[in-house]
Amino acid sequence: MRQELQNIEYIERYLENGLSSIEKRKFEQHMNEDEGFKQAVNLQRQIINQLKEEAFLSDVANYHQEFIQHHTKPKRFSPWWIILPILCLISIPIVWYNLPPQETKSVAIVKEVKNTPIKATKAEAAPAQLKAFQTAFVTKKISARKGATIQLKASKSTLYIPKNAVVDKNGVPVKGAYEVQYRELRDRADMAFSGLPMNYKNRATAEGVNSFGILEVRAFKDGEELQIAPGKALSLDYEVNKRAKNLDLYYLDETNQTWESTSEVVDLPKRGAYTEEFDSIAYKAAVIAHNEKFKNMGLKDGVERDKDAFNLQTTLIPEGMKKLEKEERPDPNKYIVKHYKNPRLVEDLRLNSFGVYNCGKKYKIKNQIAVSADYTDLEQIAIDNAHTLSIIDINYNAAYSFKPEQFICNSKANNVFLLWSKEGKLYAFVKRATVKMNTGDYSFQMEDLSDKIKNTADLKRYLKFVEQKTKETVTKIE
């Protein structure tokens, strides 16, 4: 065991560039001559990279809570330095030898930096400029006794609130008026700096939700947040921003900051689907007009009855007149109206709680890598006051917020990196799918777009421009 520990320490020193030039040459010579030793080195390299990635994922999992609540947490070192020796000892079995080595490389647009452990930073207050990129809530006053029907502004969606539907934190029914606040996030520009995560359940698997529309709805009375009463639910007819198959309705677990699938079935109507309704008012009006036209043409039976006396009166109607009467009599089938359904409207979704709902579909982030990063501007001046990093994959309607120092992404995707500095400057970097990256340390050269992108509308136009140019110049790589 002592010899194994010495070998592990020796390999670690080599991988961390801790050997002298003479020791390094001897090490590499021994590695070239001994295939078993070479495999052991590759194993150790793989273990270190794996631990780094797991540490990054762990830090990423904690970040959303810091970003949203903005409370201070004590500094801590990344845990892989502590658990590395233990895991190395228990990971010797030959099965690990078959894992391919994963090396850090620099690419043309970034420069490689020294591999050092990363400290978690304290949560910082968000720059004031970020408010222009956060969708505001719409407030409606609701009568508890009557309930309400709310037409949502950002879409053709409708929220139905039943009467006597809310209670306070103690479960007491709310009387009188209360406030409902809601906001819709329709695309990735809305989501980029919303503070909402886009990951699904277990963060270690790096699964996300490709969103087709997010609705956040809350209720308050006298500043106290309210709840939906037991046995009650809100009903939502929701218009997704794009038709898609296998959509699901997710609810945000705000404690764990992950999306959980609800039991609601998201069922879009077929294209061209409609309902039929008989227009009785129009039909009656047509019948009255018809009778008015023919009332003086002898359409009665010609018999008058007065006690026991019968006076037969005969009115002759020309054959042509009879034909005209038959042809012009209103046809009820012509008064059936077709109401075509909105092909993007999901009807009657049940919302059992106030909170955040996401209509979308789960997907796994492919080609996942963990990156440790620093940043410079186009003049190669370091951006050492970074606050928030948002990463947008052009192939999905989602945005992911990270601590700028470390993040995960799809190494083969077309990504847009949006970086906020603590002073309120917005930087951008477009990573093309043709640029290959691996887990490791990189320095990104960012463009200052603070004077060009000042709000969500500007950001939407920018992302649309980047997406269009990407389609024109880069082949899509999954």
Buried (B, 14 or more C-beta within 10 A) or exposed (E): EEEEEEBBEBBBBBBEEEBEEEEBEEBBEEBEEEEEBBBBBBBBBBBBBBBBBBBBBBBBBBBBBBBBEEEEEEEEEBBBEEEBEEBBEEBEEEEBBEBEEBEBEBEEBBBEBEBEEBEBBEBBEBBEBBEBBBBEEBEBEBEBEEBBEBEBEBBEBBBBBBEBBBBBEEEEEBEEEBBBBBBBBBBBBBBBBBBBBBBBBEBEEBBBBBBBBBBBBBBBBEEEEBBBBEEBBBBBBBBBBEEBEEBBBBBBBEEBBBBEBBEBEBEBBEEEEEEEEEBEEEBEEBEEEBEEEBEEBBBEEEEEEEEEEEEEEEEEEEEEBEEBBEEEEBEEEEBEEEEEBBBBBBBEBEBBEBBBBBBBBBBEBBBBBBBBBBBBBEEEEEBEEBBBBBBBBBBBBBBBBBBBBBBBBBBBBBBBBBBBBBEBBBBBBBBBBEBEBBBBBBBBBBEBBBEEBBEBEBBBEBBEEBBEEBEEEBEEBE
